[in-house]
């Protein structure tokens, strides 16, 4: 099998480690194989691919989309290095408000599978980072929402010793406790 699937502390979040075949010419790896992913609990139909580029110290997130436009994501860093974070925002979940963090980089080639019902964000640890990620749903601007990246109730350890660069939108997102998920 060209992948190792490692379940994380929060149910359904999975760190995917591809098998990389490298030599003096470069490397080859499979970044997605439907049959292997389905056999390992990632039975999601991906409908959109995204590619983003960010500079050093940029923090994007925490973003999610309201139902029925929720998105499961398969995230990988093809250039540079990031900490990728997924926060459980499923109100009825026993891990509501908890998070998983993984280092994704061009060197380790790991991917993080984030199911629907999670807010997602990342911080750039290198000079530049490029992310490629699959999403189960198409982007819908009217369903676009977020959680404050520095919410003290979630208390994410971003692993940084610098002031992150944020979008204006990400600076003013609500705290998780102030979101009324069943009323949006």
Backbone bond lengths (Angstrom), bond angles and torsions (degrees), N, CA, C in turn:
res aa  C-N    CA-C-N  psi(-1)  N-CA   C-N-CA  omega(-1)  CA-C   N-CA-C  phi
1 X - - - 1.453 - - 1.530 108.26 -
2 X 1.326 116.52 135.65 1.470 118.67 -177.21 1.529 114.58 -82.90
3 X 1.340 118.53 9.24 1.462 120.86 -178.85 1.524 110.68 -139.53
4 X 1.330 115.41 152.05 1.456 122.59 166.56 1.527 105.46 -114.60
5 X 1.319 116.46 131.55 1.466 122.24 -178.58 1.521 108.42 -111.30
6 X 1.336 116.97 118.06 1.460 121.29 -178.17 1.526 110.25 -116.12
7 X 1.338 115.09 112.26 1.465 119.41 176.64 1.524 108.73 -65.18
8 X 1.325 116.21 141.49 1.452 122.36 -177.87 1.533 110.21 -98.59
9 X 1.323 116.21 -177.55 1.464 121.07 -176.28 1.525 112.16 -62.08
10 X 1.323 117.23 -26.77 1.462 121.23 178.26 1.526 107.86 -103.42
11 X 1.313 114.10 129.29 1.457 120.90 -177.74 1.529 111.90 -52.92
12 X 1.298 116.42 136.60 1.458 126.18 175.61 1.526 114.63 81.71
13 X 1.335 119.48 -9.61 1.465 121.02 172.52 1.525 106.22 -88.13
14 X 1.326 116.17 127.34 1.462 120.44 -172.26 1.525 110.27 -131.06
15 X 1.324 116.24 130.10 1.457 121.89 172.68 1.519 107.05 -89.20
16 X 1.324 115.53 124.58 1.463 121.74 -177.18 1.520 108.27 -108.60
17 X 1.332 115.23 123.92 1.463 120.70 178.28 1.528 108.52 -113.48
18 X 1.332 116.82 110.82 1.454 119.38 -179.91 1.522 111.50 -76.86
19 X 1.308 116.16 152.51 1.458 120.58 172.21 1.524 106.51 -80.57
20 X 1.318 116.58 126.81 1.456 122.55 -176.55 1.520 108.77 -110.88
21 X 1.311 115.99 127.26 1.460 122.54 177.83 1.527 107.49 -104.53
22 X 1.324 115.97 109.57 1.459 119.51 -176.68 1.504 112.38 -123.68
23 X 1.311 115.15 152.45 1.456 122.42 172.99 1.529 108.06 -153.44
24 X 1.319 117.41 -166.72 1.459 120.62 -176.24 1.531 113.38 -66.06
25 X 1.317 118.29 -11.52 1.472 121.95 178.97 1.515 112.55 -90.42
26 X 1.328 117.63 -17.98 1.460 121.44 -174.87 1.512 110.22 140.47
27 X 1.336 116.85 -137.63 1.464 120.28 -179.19 1.522 110.34 -150.39
28 X 1.330 114.56 164.59 1.464 123.24 171.79 1.514 107.13 -137.24
29 X 1.348 115.04 140.93 1.457 120.36 173.81 1.517 108.52 -153.88
30 X 1.308 115.86 152.38 1.456 120.76 169.46 1.519 106.63 -87.32
31 X 1.329 117.33 130.46 1.460 119.56 178.92 1.530 111.79 -98.86
32 X 1.310 117.19 -13.64 1.465 120.85 176.16 1.520 108.55 -161.66
33 X 1.315 115.80 136.34 1.461 122.59 175.20 1.522 106.52 -144.96
34 X 1.308 115.44 106.94 1.459 122.19 -172.04 1.526 112.74 -49.11
35 X 1.324 118.57 -47.25 1.466 120.81 -175.73 1.529 111.83 -62.95
36 X 1.331 118.03 -41.46 1.465 120.68 178.74 1.526 111.46 -68.70
37 X 1.323 116.34 -41.77 1.463 119.87 179.56 1.525 110.79 -64.82
38 X 1.334 117.27 -44.64 1.460 120.55 179.19 1.528 110.77 -62.32
39 X 1.327 117.25 -41.24 1.464 121.62 -179.03 1.527 111.98 -66.29
40 X 1.322 117.23 -17.58 1.462 121.42 -178.59 1.520 113.15 -112.89
41 X 1.336 116.44 25.78 1.455 121.27 171.18 1.513 116.07 89.25
42 X 1.322 118.15 1.77 1.462 120.64 177.33 1.527 107.07 -104.15
43 X 1.339 114.12 74.89 1.466 120.63 -175.74 1.521 109.88 -98.13
44 X 1.328 114.38 61.41 1.456 123.32 -175.91 1.519 109.10 -114.13
45 X 1.292 115.54 137.78 1.466 120.59 173.49 1.525 107.05 -92.51
46 X 1.324 116.42 114.14 1.459 120.60 179.68 1.520 109.76 -84.23
47 X 1.349 116.08 135.59 1.460 121.78 -174.53 1.519 114.48 -119.77
48 X 1.328 117.19 -9.62 1.464 119.54 -177.20 1.525 108.53 -148.88
49 X 1.333 116.70 138.20 1.458 122.06 172.67 1.522 108.45 -109.97
50 X 1.336 116.57 138.78 1.463 122.59 -179.47 1.522 109.54 -125.25
51 X 1.329 115.03 152.26 1.465 121.82 178.29 1.519 106.49 -139.11
52 X 1.330 117.50 123.33 1.461 120.26 178.67 1.523 109.87 -127.77
53 X 1.317 114.94 152.00 1.454 122.21 176.26 1.522 107.55 -127.13
54 X 1.328 116.54 134.39 1.458 121.92 179.79 1.519 109.24 -138.81
55 X 1.325 115.14 152.23 1.453 120.56 179.20 1.524 110.83 -93.72
56 X 1.318 115.55 175.56 1.462 122.26 -177.71 1.525 111.50 -53.01
57 X 1.314 115.64 139.44 1.470 125.39 173.91 1.531 114.39 73.02
58 X 1.318 117.95 4.55 1.465 120.05 176.70 1.526 108.76 -73.80
59 X 1.322 115.67 135.91 1.455 122.45 173.10 1.519 106.78 -121.55
60 X 1.323 116.00 124.09 1.465 121.67 178.44 1.524 107.99 -115.55
61 X 1.325 116.28 130.03 1.449 119.13 176.56 1.519 110.67 125.22
62 X 1.251 111.43 177.58 1.460 134.35 11.08 1.531 108.77 -97.23
63 X 1.310 118.26 122.97 1.462 122.06 -172.71 1.529 112.55 -114.17
64 X 1.323 114.70 150.25 1.465 121.99 172.75 1.522 107.97 -156.26
65 X 1.330 115.96 169.96 1.464 121.48 174.67 1.527 108.84 -121.72
66 X 1.334 114.71 142.01 1.463 120.52 177.43 1.523 111.36 -65.86
67 X 1.327 115.83 149.90 1.465 121.04 171.56 1.532 107.85 -65.01
68 X 1.283 119.43 145.73 1.455 127.49 5.96 1.527 113.58 -89.92
69 X 1.314 118.18 23.17 1.466 121.65 -176.60 1.525 112.48 -105.15
70 X 1.320 117.00 16.63 1.466 120.86 179.81 1.513 111.91 -55.72
71 X 1.318 114.71 155.72 1.458 120.28 -177.92 1.530 110.68 -131.04
72 X 1.318 115.71 126.27 1.457 120.61 163.14 1.525 105.24 -84.52
73 X 1.331 116.73 148.13 1.460 120.01 -177.17 1.524 110.72 -133.62
74 X 1.316 114.79 147.51 1.461 123.03 170.47 1.522 105.37 -120.90
75 X 1.342 116.03 107.88 1.467 122.33 -169.65 1.525 110.29 -108.52
76 X 1.344 116.06 135.96 1.454 120.49 171.03 1.517 110.18 -142.22
77 X 1.310 115.46 151.58 1.457 122.62 -179.93 1.524 107.24 -103.86
78 X 1.327 117.16 111.32 1.466 121.04 -176.83 1.525 112.92 -89.84
79 X 1.330 116.26 -16.25 1.467 121.07 177.39 1.521 107.79 -145.70
80 X 1.329 116.54 131.71 1.452 120.40 178.23 1.512 112.51 87.02
81 X 1.358 114.05 -152.60 1.463 120.45 -174.17 1.520 108.98 -152.23
82 X 1.327 116.08 137.28 1.462 122.63 179.90 1.529 110.51 -138.75
83 X 1.346 114.91 162.24 1.454 121.22 159.65 1.519 105.06 -102.13
84 X 1.308 116.13 125.18 1.455 122.42 179.21 1.524 107.54 -105.08
85 X 1.339 116.48 135.58 1.468 121.32 -173.97 1.530 110.05 -128.23
86 X 1.327 115.44 136.01 1.463 122.59 174.52 1.521 108.48 -125.53
87 X 1.342 116.34 124.48 1.466 122.05 -179.29 1.526 108.85 -110.68
88 X 1.314 116.24 127.94 1.465 121.65 179.13 1.532 109.00 -72.67
89 X 1.329 116.29 114.60 1.473 120.77 178.30 1.531 111.00 -116.59
90 X 1.322 116.46 23.57 1.463 121.19 175.35 1.527 107.51 -80.88
91 X 1.341 118.53 109.41 1.471 121.21 -172.82 1.522 114.91 -54.81
92 X 1.310 119.08 -31.17 1.461 121.71 -177.49 1.529 113.36 -94.60
93 X 1.313 117.33 5.64 1.456 121.71 -177.70 1.524 111.07 -80.91
94 X 1.333 116.33 143.96 1.471 120.56 176.64 1.524 111.01 -70.15
95 X 1.341 118.08 -13.32 1.466 121.36 178.59 1.538 111.40 -112.04
96 X 1.336 116.55 22.39 1.464 121.02 178.11 1.532 110.01 -53.96
97 X 1.325 116.59 130.67 1.463 121.46 178.86 1.518 114.48 83.71
98 X 1.315 117.98 -2.88 1.471 122.09 177.08 1.530 108.34 -91.78
99 X 1.333 115.24 161.12 1.461 118.34 -178.19 1.526 112.18 -136.08
100 X 1.326 113.92 161.62 1.459 123.87 173.36 1.519 106.44 -122.47
101 X 1.335 115.84 139.32 1.467 121.30 178.32 1.517 108.19 -128.33
102 X 1.344 116.35 138.09 1.455 120.84 177.38 1.517 109.39 -140.30
103 X 1.318 115.72 142.50 1.459 119.38 172.77 1.518 108.03 -84.89
104 X 1.318 114.99 124.80 1.465 121.85 176.27 1.524 106.62 -117.63
105 X 1.328 116.44 136.98 1.459 118.71 -178.13 1.521 110.97 -152.42
106 X 1.329 113.98 165.79 1.459 118.92 175.49 1.520 110.11 -66.36
107 X 1.327 117.82 -24.69 1.458 120.83 -179.62 1.527 112.38 -79.21
108 X 1.350 117.37 -48.07 1.472 117.83 -176.99 1.526 112.80 -82.86
109 X 1.323 117.78 -21.19 1.471 123.76 176.76 1.534 114.05 59.04
110 X 1.333 117.23 18.97 1.459 121.12 178.21 1.526 110.17 -71.22
111 X 1.323 114.98 156.81 1.462 122.55 176.97 1.526 107.81 -129.02
112 X 1.335 115.61 149.48 1.454 119.60 176.83 1.518 108.67 -116.84
113 X 1.338 115.51 123.97 1.464 120.77 173.99 1.519 107.67 -92.09
114 X 1.335 115.04 124.23 1.456 122.89 -178.99 1.530 107.50 -119.82
115 X 1.329 118.62 114.70 1.464 119.84 -178.79 1.525 112.06 -73.98
116 X 1.330 116.04 169.76 1.470 120.87 172.42 1.525 108.51 -57.26
117 X 1.320 115.75 151.66 1.458 119.78 178.84 1.516 113.03 91.95
118 X 1.321 116.40 14.85 1.454 121.75 178.23 1.522 109.45 -126.83
119 X 1.332 115.67 144.21 1.456 121.20 169.36 1.524 106.72 -89.85
120 X 1.324 116.35 142.23 1.462 121.28 -174.47 1.522 110.99 -123.43
121 X 1.315 115.49 141.80 1.456 121.15 174.61 1.511 110.64 -157.22
122 X 1.327 115.15 168.38 1.461 119.73 177.05 1.519 109.71 -154.41
123 X 1.333 114.72 158.68 1.462 121.51 175.20 1.524 107.79 -126.75
124 X 1.337 115.86 138.80 1.462 122.47 -177.46 1.524 109.58 -85.12
125 X 1.324 116.13 127.82 1.460 122.84 -178.67 1.527 113.01 -106.67
126 X 1.321 117.03 -5.83 1.461 122.76 -178.60 1.523 109.06 -116.31
127 X 1.322 117.34 179.19 1.469 120.50 179.75 1.521 111.88 -61.47
128 X 1.323 115.87 -39.05 1.467 123.10 178.78 1.518 106.99 -144.26
129 X 1.321 116.96 147.89 1.466 120.74 173.64 1.523 108.81 -138.15
130 X 1.313 114.96 139.50 1.457 120.82 173.41 1.516 108.06 -120.13
131 X 1.341 114.72 130.83 1.453 121.32 178.70 1.516 109.47 -112.71
132 X 1.310 114.68 139.68 1.452 122.49 171.54 1.516 105.26 -119.57
133 X 1.329 115.75 127.78 1.454 115.51 177.53 1.517 111.70 -147.18
134 X 1.310 111.90 145.99 1.454 121.65 176.83 1.526 107.69 -93.66
135 X 1.319 115.42 145.27 1.465 120.93 177.42 1.521 108.76 -129.78
136 X 1.329 115.05 141.96 1.466 119.60 -178.28 1.521 112.07 -76.12
137 X 1.310 116.99 -25.62 1.461 120.77 179.38 1.514 110.28 -122.45
138 X 1.307 114.59 157.64 1.458 118.86 177.14 1.523 109.67 -78.21
139 X 1.317 115.49 151.49 1.461 120.65 179.09 1.527 110.10 -63.99
140 X 1.335 115.85 132.73 1.453 121.75 177.97 1.527 107.82 -128.50
141 X 1.342 117.76 106.28 1.468 120.21 -175.63 1.524 114.13 -56.71
142 X 1.329 117.86 -32.65 1.470 119.45 -178.34 1.535 112.16 -73.20
143 X 1.329 117.47 -16.47 1.465 121.78 179.49 1.522 112.41 -102.83
144 X 1.319 116.77 0.40 1.463 122.57 -177.24 1.524 110.75 -69.55
145 X 1.336 116.88 125.77 1.457 122.67 -179.41 1.523 109.62 -141.09
146 X 1.334 115.79 174.05 1.453 119.44 179.20 1.510 112.61 -157.17
147 X 1.325 114.35 168.92 1.456 124.78 175.90 1.528 106.00 -125.52
148 X 1.318 116.78 141.67 1.455 121.32 -179.45 1.530 110.81 -59.03
149 X 1.300 116.49 126.95 1.470 122.82 -176.68 1.529 112.77 -60.45
150 X 1.333 116.60 -27.71 1.469 121.13 -176.13 1.528 112.52 -106.77
151 X 1.319 117.80 22.35 1.467 122.24 -179.65 1.532 109.11 -54.53
152 X 1.329 116.08 117.36 1.469 120.49 -176.24 1.527 113.15 -67.65
153 X 1.328 117.71 -22.17 1.460 119.82 177.38 1.535 111.71 -72.48
154 X 1.318 116.53 -32.09 1.470 120.23 176.07 1.524 109.43 -81.63
155 X 1.354 115.71 -40.14 1.465 122.68 175.33 1.529 113.26 57.46
156 X 1.316 116.26 53.49 1.463 121.34 -179.94 1.525 109.77 -68.29
157 X 1.304 115.43 130.33 1.464 121.35 171.75 1.526 106.35 -88.89
158 X 1.315 115.82 95.49 1.470 120.70 -178.59 1.520 111.30 -73.41
159 X 1.319 118.76 -11.19 1.456 121.11 177.43 1.514 113.80 68.76
160 X 1.345 116.72 30.19 1.469 120.19 -176.79 1.527 110.55 -123.04
161 X 1.321 114.90 153.30 1.458 120.59 176.82 1.531 110.33 -121.67
162 X 1.315 115.69 31.89 1.461 122.16 178.79 1.521 109.38 -136.47
163 X 1.319 115.89 161.33 1.467 121.26 176.36 1.534 106.98 -81.35
164 X 1.329 118.58 118.22 1.460 119.79 -176.04 1.532 112.50 -71.01
165 X 1.316 114.52 154.59 1.459 122.20 174.63 1.525 107.19 -90.48
166 X 1.340 116.01 122.79 1.468 121.73 -174.34 1.517 110.63 -121.48
167 X 1.325 115.70 153.91 1.463 120.04 169.93 1.530 107.65 -74.38
168 X 1.319 116.20 160.67 1.463 120.03 177.03 1.529 110.05 -59.73
169 X 1.322 116.65 -38.77 1.467 121.58 179.41 1.528 111.36 -62.09
170 X 1.342 116.94 -43.35 1.461 120.02 -176.88 1.526 112.88 -72.46
171 X 1.320 118.01 -21.17 1.470 121.65 178.31 1.527 112.21 -70.13
172 X 1.336 117.66 -24.28 1.469 120.81 -172.28 1.529 114.04 -120.15
173 X 1.317 117.73 18.27 1.462 119.78 177.69 1.537 109.01 -64.11
174 X 1.323 117.99 153.22 1.472 120.36 178.71 1.529 112.22 -75.20
175 X 1.321 114.57 159.56 1.461 120.04 171.14 1.526 108.16 -73.25
176 X 1.313 115.64 154.78 1.465 120.88 -178.01 1.523 111.81 -56.79
177 X 1.324 117.93 -41.03 1.465 121.17 -177.66 1.526 112.66 -66.37
178 X 1.326 118.22 -18.17 1.463 122.31 -179.04 1.526 113.42 -93.91
179 X 1.323 116.48 -0.89 1.475 120.45 179.74 1.516 109.22 -91.08
180 X 1.311 116.48 131.05 1.469 122.89 178.20 1.532 107.28 -104.01
181 X 1.340 115.87 86.97 1.456 120.76 -172.39 1.520 113.93 -61.81
182 X 1.297 118.19 -34.13 1.468 120.74 -177.15 1.533 112.28 -85.21
183 X 1.327 117.48 -1.80 1.456 120.63 -176.74 1.527 112.93 -118.53
184 X 1.340 118.05 1.31 1.470 119.85 -177.63 1.502 111.29 -81.21
